[in-house]
Amino acid sequence: MRSKARRLGAAVLSAGLGVAAAAFLVPDVAAANPPGPTFATSNNSSDPFAFKCKRSAPGSVEGFCMVTSQDLFEGPFDVDGPGENYYPMSQTMAYFSPDGLNWTASNTALTEATIGRSGTKHLWAPAVRRVKNPVGPTNPQDYYLYTPDLTDKNDKYSSKIFVTSSTDPISGYGTVNLPGNTVKFKQLNGVGYMSDPEVFVDGSDLSTPDSTNQYLLWADGDKDSCGGMSLRHMSGHTALDGNFTDPSQAWLSIGGPLEADMGNCVKEKVGGGGGGVGTEVHRPYLEGGSIFKTSNWLSSRTHSLPGPYVMVFAAKPEFTPAVCQQPGQPNTDLSVIAYATAGSVTGPWTYQGIMMCGSDSEWTNQATIEEVQDVNGRPHLVLVYHDGVNTDSRNRKLRSECLLTDSHGKFLLTSRSPEGAASTSGAPAWCVTPGKTNIVALRSVGTNNFVSSPGGASQLRATGSYVGLWEQFGLNTGDQVNFYYLLSRNPGNQWVQVNRNDGNKVMTRGAAAGEWEGIRPVQAVGAPMTTYNLRDSAGNFWHVNPDGNITASPGTPGAGDTNAQFRFESLW
């Protein structure tokens, strides 16, 4: 199955024994089955792009907006023909939220007919640039919508970027003239295949009317042509810099082990980074990119983040990546979300890893990152993505997950969870519920692996080679002084306990935090200050057995007993 270019399109928690989380994180009673509840809407919606916005009516409300494409519940057409289209779409949808979690019903922001297209059904991944209008106050904001579509419906490589505008961030695009123009839409002056646009402003004021530091990022090919990413400076909101006569002038390269992790795409069609049929590009097919300057996130004030520039993109591996073969992952070679970092927007860019593995059914995967705040003002990153059941009738819908970083500022591999980051109605899930928990991973000193929870009513084991969903725990304090409680993220937020009826196995089994679930970290004898023995309320200490499973036994561990030593690692 071949994909066409789509769009890429964010929650952070502090952790550590030094932080007292006075309340409990209560397990969800009725979480949905993976891949979790839909986000924002239960209708078809894909290729999300989230941005800050302000609506003037009703009232004047600052909040979040999101634009998406929308599958038509149709199958592919003209397969293997010149106008081949596996994902028919003809309108751009838009949503508003005051908090980034609870979204209004969708609006139709744009249709193909509005930009002079008819029957192409190629209105794919959109993006918006917010601009503060200096004229105000009756028209304080302009919003520019960038959407790809074909200039020739019989040529799938005729994809170009079209620009419309509106003073309402979620409706009315293409119904008024572009500011300073006498036309309602424009085609950007690009060459070659152009899809999945995003406008990036290199600065702290993302809504400045100044386009001096404004760039367009786009996907420059499809899977057949082994498309990659392209970047070009913009001379204004509706134009790229002049003298753009060859696609190679915009090609953006990403260094690092992309090929080692995901394989080498070989061209079946011309385009997407140059070279004829049979050319090896020494990387996978890339699409749907987004660039972020992480210093603009409030999260950067409390902990390390990747960067200073991060590019998030979708990639189609040629084989199942090793990290996606780990327990709890889909174990498929379908499209992943990955990221790269750079010291400037123009690069050089270096691949850093996979943020989310591919679906177990849907070929594509696109995402956006939004930073939301809980009711206490604490910032959280949320990854909004799409998923679906890949049938002949396309049906992708939005999902969300918490996006965590480790203590070194590296994005963790994000797993699809039963509860996501928020419910469809906007109720916050585990990662954006204020004051409830700190998120940690536990590393066994003896095995140098992370403690992993393989499933319900199962014994913990120190065998995790990386921190995924199975290796995440909520660290809670209770009424008993100096006792903590661990809430497993796999499965269903069950409490970790020492099962005194089954050989003192350390298990994910507790329905509530009680006596059997309490643990007390004790400084390990002769070990660094951050190394602990874990004692339960009966005086038993956790030990890692030769098979990696963890049990508790009486007797204070001696110096050098590394199989009874653990370190907490904060996840943000």
C-alpha positions as CSV (number, residue, x, y, z in Angstrom):
1,M,0.0,0.0,0.0
2,R,1.3,3.4,-0.9
3,S,0.8,6.6,1.0
4,K,0.5,10.1,-0.2
5,A,1.9,13.0,1.7
6,R,-0.1,13.8,4.7
7,R,0.4,16.0,7.8
8,L,2.3,15.7,10.9
9,G,1.0,17.2,13.4
10,A,1.8,17.1,23.1
11,A,2.1,16.4,28.4
12,V,4.8,16.9,30.8
13,L,5.0,16.0,34.5
14,S,7.6,16.5,37.1
15,A,8.8,13.5,39.1
16,G,11.2,12.7,41.9
17,L,11.2,11.7,45.5
18,G,11.8,15.3,46.6
19,V,8.3,16.3,45.3
20,A,5.4,15.5,47.6
21,A,2.3,14.6,45.6
22,A,-0.2,14.9,48.4
23,A,-3.2,13.4,46.5
24,F,-3.7,10.1,44.7
25,L,-3.9,9.4,41.0
26,V,-7.2,7.5,40.8
27,P,-7.3,4.7,38.2
28,D,-9.8,5.2,35.3
29,V,-12.9,3.1,35.9
30,A,-13.9,2.6,32.3
31,A,-11.1,3.4,29.9
32,A,-11.6,2.8,26.2
33,N,-9.7,0.0,24.4
34,P,-6.5,1.0,22.6
35,P,-5.7,3.0,20.6
36,G,-7.7,5.1,23.2
37,P,-10.6,7.5,23.0
38,T,-10.9,9.8,20.0
39,F,-9.7,13.4,20.6
40,A,-11.7,16.5,20.0
41,T,-14.3,14.7,17.8
42,S,-15.5,11.2,17.0
43,N,-15.9,12.2,13.3
44,N,-13.3,11.5,10.7
45,S,-10.4,13.9,11.2
46,S,-6.7,13.5,10.2
47,D,-3.4,15.3,9.7
48,P,-3.9,17.6,12.7
49,F,-2.2,21.0,13.1
50,A,-2.7,22.9,16.4
51,F,-2.0,26.5,17.0
52,K,-2.8,29.4,19.4
53,C,-5.6,31.6,18.3
54,K,-8.1,34.2,19.3
55,R,-11.8,34.3,18.4
56,S,-13.6,37.6,18.3
57,A,-17.1,36.2,18.4
58,P,-18.8,35.3,20.5
59,G,-16.8,37.5,22.9
60,S,-13.0,37.7,22.6
61,V,-11.5,34.4,23.6
62,E,-7.8,33.4,23.5
63,G,-7.3,29.7,23.1
64,F,-6.3,26.8,20.8
65,C,-7.3,26.1,17.3
66,M,-6.8,23.1,15.2
67,V,-7.2,22.4,11.5
68,T,-7.4,18.9,10.0
69,S,-8.1,17.1,6.8
70,Q,-11.1,14.7,6.7
71,D,-11.4,11.3,5.0
72,L,-14.5,11.0,2.8
73,F,-15.3,7.3,3.8
74,E,-14.2,6.5,0.2
75,G,-11.7,4.1,-1.1
76,P,-8.7,4.7,-3.3
77,F,-9.2,5.7,-7.0
78,D,-7.1,5.6,-10.1
79,V,-4.9,3.1,-8.4
80,D,-1.5,2.8,-10.2
81,G,-2.8,5.5,-12.6
82,P,-1.4,9.0,-13.0
83,G,-4.0,10.5,-10.6
84,E,-3.6,7.8,-8.0
85,N,-5.2,8.8,-4.7
86,Y,-5.4,6.5,-1.7
87,Y,-6.9,9.1,0.7
88,P,-9.8,11.1,-1.0
89,M,-10.4,14.4,0.9
90,S,-12.2,17.5,-0.2
91,Q,-12.5,19.8,2.8
92,T,-10.5,21.2,5.7
93,M,-12.0,21.0,9.1
94,A,-11.4,23.4,12.1
95,Y,-11.9,23.3,15.8
96,F,-11.6,25.8,18.8
97,S,-10.8,25.0,22.4
98,P,-10.2,27.3,25.4
99,D,-7.8,24.9,26.9
100,G,-6.5,22.5,24.2
101,L,-8.5,19.6,25.5
102,N,-12.2,20.5,25.3
103,W,-13.0,21.3,21.7
104,T,-16.0,22.8,19.9
105,A,-17.8,20.9,17.2
106,S,-16.0,21.1,13.9
107,N,-16.4,23.8,11.3
108,T,-15.8,23.5,7.6
109,A,-12.9,25.9,7.2
110,L,-12.4,25.4,3.4
111,T,-13.6,23.3,0.5
112,E,-11.8,22.4,-2.7
113,A,-14.2,24.5,-4.7
114,T,-13.2,27.6,-2.8
115,I,-9.7,27.4,-4.2
116,G,-10.9,26.6,-7.7
117,R,-10.5,22.8,-7.6
118,S,-13.1,20.3,-8.7
119,G,-13.1,16.6,-8.2
120,T,-9.4,16.3,-7.2
121,K,-10.3,15.2,-3.6
122,H,-6.7,16.0,-2.7
123,L,-7.2,18.7,0.1
124,W,-4.7,17.1,2.4
125,A,-2.7,18.2,5.4
126,P,-3.4,21.9,6.3
127,A,-1.6,24.5,8.5
128,V,-2.3,28.0,9.7
129,R,-0.2,31.1,10.3
130,R,-1.7,33.6,12.8
131,V,-0.8,37.2,12.2
132,K,-1.6,40.1,14.5
133,N,-3.2,42.8,12.4
134,P,-1.6,46.2,13.2
135,V,-4.7,48.0,12.1
136,G,-7.1,46.8,14.8
137,P,-9.0,46.9,16.9
138,T,-12.1,45.8,14.8
139,N,-9.9,43.4,12.8
140,P,-7.2,42.4,15.3
141,Q,-6.1,39.1,13.7
142,D,-5.5,37.6,10.3
143,Y,-5.1,33.9,9.7
144,Y,-3.5,32.4,6.7
145,L,-4.5,28.8,5.8
146,Y,-2.1,26.7,3.7
147,T,-3.5,23.7,2.0
148,P,-2.1,21.3,-0.6
149,D,-4.1,20.3,-3.7
150,L,-3.5,19.1,-7.2
151,T,-3.3,21.6,-10.1
152,D,-4.1,18.6,-12.4
153,K,-6.3,15.9,-11.0
154,N,-4.9,13.4,-13.4
155,D,-1.3,14.0,-12.2
156,K,-0.6,13.1,-8.5
157,Y,2.7,14.9,-8.7
158,S,1.1,18.2,-9.5
159,S,0.5,18.9,-5.8
160,K,1.1,22.6,-4.9
161,I,0.3,24.8,-1.8
162,F,-2.7,27.2,-1.9
163,V,-3.1,30.1,0.5
164,T,-6.4,31.6,1.8
165,S,-7.1,33.9,4.7
166,S,-9.8,34.7,7.3
167,T,-10.2,36.9,10.4
168,D,-11.9,33.9,12.1
169,P,-9.3,31.1,12.7
170,I,-11.8,28.3,12.2
171,S,-14.1,29.4,9.3
172,G,-14.4,31.7,6.3
173,Y,-11.2,30.9,4.6
174,G,-11.2,32.0,0.9
175,T,-14.4,34.1,1.2
176,V,-12.5,37.4,1.5
177,N,-9.6,38.8,-0.4
178,L,-6.1,38.0,0.9
179,P,-4.8,41.0,2.9
180,G,-3.2,43.5,0.5
181,N,-4.5,41.5,-2.6
182,T,-7.4,41.5,-4.9
183,V,-7.8,37.7,-5.0
184,K,-9.2,35.3,-2.5
185,F,-6.6,32.6,-2.9
186,K,-3.1,32.2,-4.2
187,Q,-0.9,29.3,-5.3
188,L,2.6,29.6,-3.7
189,N,5.4,30.1,-6.2
190,G,7.1,26.7,-5.6
191,V,8.5,24.1,-7.9
192,G,8.2,20.3,-7.8
193,Y,5.9,18.3,-5.6
194,M,4.6,20.3,-2.6
195,S,2.4,18.9,0.2
196,D,2.0,18.9,4.0
197,P,2.9,22.6,4.4
198,E,3.8,24.3,7.7
199,V,4.8,27.9,8.2
200,F,7.5,28.3,10.9
201,V,8.3,31.6,12.5
202,D,11.8,31.7,14.0
203,G,11.3,33.9,17.1
204,S,9.4,34.2,20.3
205,D,6.4,36.1,18.9
206,L,4.7,33.5,16.6
207,S,2.0,35.9,15.5
208,T,4.2,38.8,14.4
209,P,3.2,40.4,11.1
210,D,6.8,40.5,10.2
211,S,7.8,37.7,7.8
212,T,11.6,38.3,8.0
213,N,12.1,35.1,9.9
214,Q,9.3,33.1,8.3
215,Y,9.9,29.7,6.6
216,L,7.8,27.1,4.7
217,L,8.4,23.5,5.5
218,W,6.8,20.9,3.2
219,A,6.9,17.3,2.0
220,D,8.5,17.1,-1.5
221,G,7.3,13.7,-2.7
222,D,5.2,10.6,-2.0
223,K,6.2,7.1,-1.1
224,D,6.8,6.0,-4.7
225,S,9.2,8.9,-5.2
226,C,10.8,8.5,-1.7
227,G,9.8,12.0,-0.7
228,G,11.6,13.9,2.0
229,M,11.4,17.4,3.6
230,S,12.0,20.8,2.0
231,L,12.5,24.2,3.6
232,R,12.4,27.7,2.0
233,H,12.4,31.2,3.4
234,M,9.2,33.2,2.7
235,S,9.3,36.8,1.4
236,G,5.7,37.3,2.7
237,H,2.7,35.4,3.9
238,T,1.7,34.4,0.4
239,A,5.1,34.0,-1.4
240,L,8.4,32.1,-1.1
241,D,11.7,33.9,-1.8
242,G,12.3,34.5,-5.5
243,N,14.6,32.7,-7.8
244,F,13.2,29.3,-6.7
245,T,13.6,27.4,-9.9
246,D,14.8,24.0,-8.9
247,P,13.5,21.6,-6.1
248,S,17.1,21.0,-5.0
249,Q,17.3,24.6,-3.7
250,A,15.0,23.6,-0.8
251,W,15.9,20.1,0.0
252,L,16.5,19.5,3.7
253,S,18.8,16.7,4.8
254,I,18.6,14.9,8.2
255,G,21.8,13.3,9.5
256,G,22.1,10.5,12.0
257,P,21.0,6.8,11.9
258,L,17.7,7.2,10.0
259,E,18.7,4.5,7.5
260,A,19.9,2.2,10.3
261,D,16.7,2.5,12.2
262,M,14.2,2.5,9.4
263,G,15.8,1.4,6.1
264,N,16.5,2.7,2.7
265,C,13.7,3.8,0.3
266,V,14.3,3.0,-3.4
267,K,12.6,5.3,-5.9
268,E,9.9,3.8,-8.1
269,K,9.0,7.3,-9.5
270,V,11.0,10.4,-10.1
271,G,10.8,13.2,-7.5
272,G,11.3,13.7,-3.8
273,G,14.9,14.6,-3.5
274,G,16.2,13.9,-7.0
275,G,17.5,10.9,-8.8
276,G,15.8,8.6,-11.3
277,V,13.9,5.3,-10.8
278,G,16.0,2.9,-8.8
279,T,17.8,5.7,-6.8
280,E,18.5,4.8,-3.2
281,V,17.9,7.7,-0.9
282,H,19.5,6.1,2.2
283,R,16.6,7.1,4.5
284,P,12.9,6.1,4.7
285,Y,10.1,8.1,3.0
286,L,9.3,11.2,5.1
287,E,6.2,13.4,5.2
288,G,4.2,15.8,7.4
289,G,6.8,17.8,9.2
290,S,6.5,20.4,11.9
291,I,9.2,22.6,13.5
292,F,9.2,23.8,17.0
293,K,11.5,26.2,18.9
294,T,11.3,24.5,22.3
295,S,12.3,27.7,24.2
296,N,8.9,28.9,23.3
297,W,7.3,26.2,25.4
298,L,6.7,27.0,29.1
299,S,7.9,23.4,29.8
300,S,11.4,24.6,29.0
301,R,11.5,26.6,32.3
302,T,11.2,23.5,34.5
303,H,13.2,20.8,32.7
304,S,15.4,19.9,29.8
305,L,13.8,19.6,26.3
306,P,15.2,18.5,23.0
307,G,16.4,21.3,20.7
308,P,16.8,24.1,20.6
309,Y,14.9,23.4,17.3
310,V,12.8,20.2,17.0
311,M,11.4,18.9,13.8
312,V,8.7,16.2,14.2
313,F,7.8,14.2,11.1
314,A,6.2,11.0,9.8
315,A,8.4,8.2,8.4
316,K,7.5,5.0,6.6
317,P,10.0,2.3,7.6
318,E,11.2,-0.4,5.2
319,F,11.0,-2.9,8.0
320,T,9.7,-3.0,11.6
321,P,12.1,-0.8,13.7
322,A,13.7,-2.6,16.6
323,V,12.2,-0.3,19.2
324,C,8.7,-1.1,17.7
325,Q,9.3,-4.8,18.3
326,Q,9.5,-4.2,22.1
327,P,6.8,-5.5,24.4
328,G,3.7,-3.3,24.3
329,Q,4.4,-1.9,20.8
330,P,2.4,-2.7,17.7
331,N,5.3,-4.6,16.0
332,T,4.5,-3.3,12.5
333,D,6.4,-1.5,9.7
334,L,3.7,1.1,9.3
335,S,4.4,4.9,9.5
336,V,6.0,6.1,12.7
337,I,6.4,9.6,14.2
338,A,10.1,10.6,14.6
339,Y,12.0,13.7,15.4
340,A,15.3,15.5,14.7
341,T,17.0,18.4,16.4
342,A,19.1,21.3,15.1
343,G,20.9,24.5,16.3
344,S,19.1,26.6,13.8
345,V,16.0,26.2,11.6
346,T,18.1,25.7,8.5
347,G,20.1,22.9,10.1
348,P,22.1,20.8,10.1
349,W,19.4,18.5,11.4
350,T,20.2,15.3,13.3
351,Y,17.7,12.4,13.7
352,Q,17.1,11.6,17.4
353,G,14.7,8.7,17.4
354,I,11.1,7.4,17.1
355,M,8.5,9.1,19.2
356,M,5.6,6.8,18.3
357,C,5.6,3.5,16.5
358,G,3.2,2.7,13.6
359,S,-0.4,1.6,14.0
360,D,-1.3,-2.0,14.0
361,S,-3.7,-1.2,11.1
362,E,-3.4,2.3,9.5
363,W,-0.6,2.9,7.0
364,T,-0.2,6.6,7.9
365,N,0.5,8.4,11.1
366,Q,0.6,12.2,11.4
367,A,0.9,14.3,14.5
368,T,1.0,17.8,16.1
369,I,2.3,18.9,19.5
370,E,0.4,21.3,21.7
371,E,1.3,22.6,25.1
372,V,-1.6,22.8,27.5
373,Q,-1.9,23.8,31.1
374,D,-3.8,22.2,33.9
375,V,-6.0,24.2,36.2
376,N,-2.9,25.0,38.4
377,G,-1.1,26.5,35.4
378,R,1.4,23.6,35.1
379,P,2.4,23.0,31.4
380,H,2.0,19.6,29.7
381,L,3.0,18.5,26.2
382,V,0.3,16.5,24.3
383,L,0.9,14.6,21.1
384,V,-2.2,14.7,18.9
385,Y,-2.2,12.2,16.1
386,H,-4.5,10.2,13.9
387,D,-5.2,6.5,13.7
388,G,-7.8,4.3,12.1
389,V,-8.7,0.9,10.7
390,N,-7.2,0.7,7.2
391,T,-10.2,-0.5,5.1
392,D,-11.3,0.5,1.6
393,S,-13.4,3.2,3.3
394,R,-11.0,5.6,4.9
395,N,-11.9,6.4,8.5
396,R,-9.0,8.0,10.4
397,K,-9.7,9.8,13.6
398,L,-7.8,11.9,16.1
399,R,-6.2,10.5,19.2
400,S,-3.9,12.0,21.9
401,E,-1.2,10.9,24.2
402,C,1.1,12.4,26.8
403,L,4.5,13.3,25.4
404,L,7.1,12.8,28.1
405,T,10.8,13.5,28.2
406,D,13.5,11.8,30.3
407,S,15.9,13.6,32.7
408,H,18.3,14.2,29.7
409,G,15.7,16.0,27.7
410,K,15.0,13.3,25.2
411,F,11.5,12.4,24.1
412,L,10.3,9.1,25.3
413,L,8.8,6.5,23.0
414,T,5.0,7.3,23.3
415,S,2.7,4.2,23.5
416,R,-0.9,4.1,22.6
417,S,-2.8,3.9,26.0
418,P,-6.4,3.1,26.8
419,E,-7.1,6.6,28.2
420,G,-5.0,8.9,26.0
421,A,-4.3,12.4,27.2
422,A,-8.0,13.4,27.3
423,S,-11.4,11.9,26.5
424,T,-13.4,12.9,23.5
425,S,-15.4,15.3,25.6
426,G,-12.1,16.9,26.9
427,A,-11.9,15.3,30.4
428,P,-8.1,15.3,31.2
429,A,-6.5,11.9,31.7
430,W,-3.6,10.8,33.9
431,C,-1.0,13.1,32.5
432,V,-2.9,16.4,32.7
433,T,-4.7,15.9,36.0
434,P,-3.2,18.5,38.3
435,G,-1.5,17.7,41.5
436,K,-2.2,14.0,41.3
437,T,1.1,12.3,40.7
438,N,4.7,12.4,39.6
439,I,5.8,10.1,36.8
440,V,8.9,8.0,37.2
441,A,10.7,5.0,35.9
442,L,12.7,2.6,38.1
443,R,16.0,1.3,37.1
444,S,17.5,-1.9,38.7
445,V,21.1,-1.3,39.6
446,G,21.8,-5.0,39.3
447,T,20.4,-5.5,35.8
448,N,20.7,-1.9,34.6
449,N,17.3,-2.4,33.1
450,F,14.0,-0.7,33.8
451,V,11.3,-2.2,36.0
452,S,8.5,-3.3,33.6
453,S,4.8,-4.2,34.2
454,P,3.9,-6.8,31.6
455,G,0.1,-6.8,32.3
456,G,-2.7,-7.2,34.8
457,A,-2.1,-9.2,38.0
458,S,1.5,-10.0,36.8
459,Q,4.8,-9.9,38.5
460,L,7.1,-6.9,37.9
461,R,10.4,-7.6,36.2
462,A,13.6,-5.7,35.7
463,T,14.0,-6.4,32.0
464,G,13.0,-3.2,30.2
465,S,15.7,-1.9,27.9
466,Y,13.9,1.5,27.4
467,V,11.2,3.5,29.0
468,G,7.9,2.8,27.3
469,L,4.3,2.6,28.6
470,W,5.1,-0.6,30.6
471,E,8.0,1.2,32.4
472,Q,6.0,4.3,33.6
473,F,4.7,4.5,37.1
474,G,2.8,7.2,39.0
475,L,4.6,7.9,42.3
476,N,2.1,8.9,45.0
477,T,2.4,9.8,48.6
478,G,-0.3,8.7,51.1
479,D,-1.4,9.3,54.6
480,Q,1.4,7.1,56.0
481,V,4.5,9.2,56.5
482,N,7.5,8.2,54.4
483,F,5.5,5.6,52.4
484,Y,4.9,5.9,48.7
485,Y,2.6,4.1,46.3
486,L,3.3,3.1,42.7
487,L,0.5,3.2,40.1
488,S,1.4,1.2,37.0
489,R,0.5,2.6,33.6
490,N,0.1,-1.0,32.3
491,P,-2.6,-2.1,32.5
492,G,-5.5,0.2,33.5
493,N,-3.6,2.1,36.2
494,Q,-3.3,-0.7,38.8
495,W,-1.4,-0.3,42.1
496,V,1.9,-2.1,42.6
497,Q,1.8,-4.4,45.7
498,V,3.7,-7.1,47.5
499,N,1.4,-10.1,47.3
500,R,1.7,-11.7,50.7
501,N,-0.5,-14.6,49.6
502,D,1.7,-15.5,46.6
503,G,5.3,-15.7,47.8
504,N,5.7,-11.9,48.2
505,K,5.7,-11.3,44.5
506,V,5.9,-7.7,43.6
507,M,2.9,-7.3,41.2
508,T,0.6,-4.9,39.5
509,R,-2.5,-6.2,41.2
510,G,-3.9,-3.6,43.7
511,A,-7.3,-2.2,43.2
512,A,-6.6,0.5,45.7
513,A,-3.6,1.9,47.6
514,G,-3.5,0.1,51.0
515,E,-1.1,-1.6,53.4
516,W,0.2,-4.1,50.8
517,E,0.9,-1.3,48.3
518,G,3.0,0.9,50.5
519,I,6.8,1.1,49.8
520,R,9.4,3.1,51.7
521,P,12.6,4.1,49.8
522,V,15.6,3.5,52.1
523,Q,19.1,4.8,51.3
524,A,21.1,1.8,50.1
525,V,24.2,1.0,52.3
526,G,27.4,2.1,50.6
527,A,25.6,3.4,47.5
528,P,25.2,6.9,46.0
529,M,22.5,9.1,47.5
530,T,20.1,8.4,44.6
531,T,20.2,4.7,45.1
532,Y,17.5,3.0,47.3
533,N,16.4,-0.2,48.8
534,L,12.6,-0.5,48.5
535,R,10.9,-1.7,51.7
536,D,7.2,-2.6,52.1
537,S,5.1,-2.0,55.2
538,A,5.9,-5.4,56.5
539,G,9.6,-4.8,56.4
540,N,10.3,-6.9,53.3
541,F,12.7,-5.5,50.6
542,W,12.4,-5.8,46.9
543,H,14.9,-8.1,45.1
544,V,15.5,-8.8,41.5
545,N,15.7,-12.6,40.9
546,P,18.1,-14.2,38.4
547,D,15.1,-14.5,35.9
548,G,14.5,-10.7,36.2
549,N,11.3,-11.1,38.2
550,I,11.0,-9.1,41.4
551,T,10.0,-10.4,44.9
552,A,10.2,-9.0,48.4
553,S,12.0,-10.8,51.2
554,P,12.9,-10.0,54.8
555,G,16.3,-8.8,55.9
556,T,18.1,-5.5,55.2
557,P,20.2,-5.8,52.0
558,G,23.9,-5.6,52.6
559,A,26.3,-3.3,50.9
560,G,27.0,-4.3,47.3
561,D,23.7,-6.2,47.0
562,T,22.9,-4.5,43.7
563,N,19.9,-6.7,43.0
564,A,18.1,-5.0,45.9
565,Q,19.1,-1.5,44.7
566,F,16.9,0.8,42.5
567,R,17.1,4.3,41.1
568,F,14.2,6.6,40.3
569,E,14.3,8.5,37.1
570,S,12.1,11.5,36.6
571,L,9.9,11.7,33.6
572,W,8.5,15.1,32.6
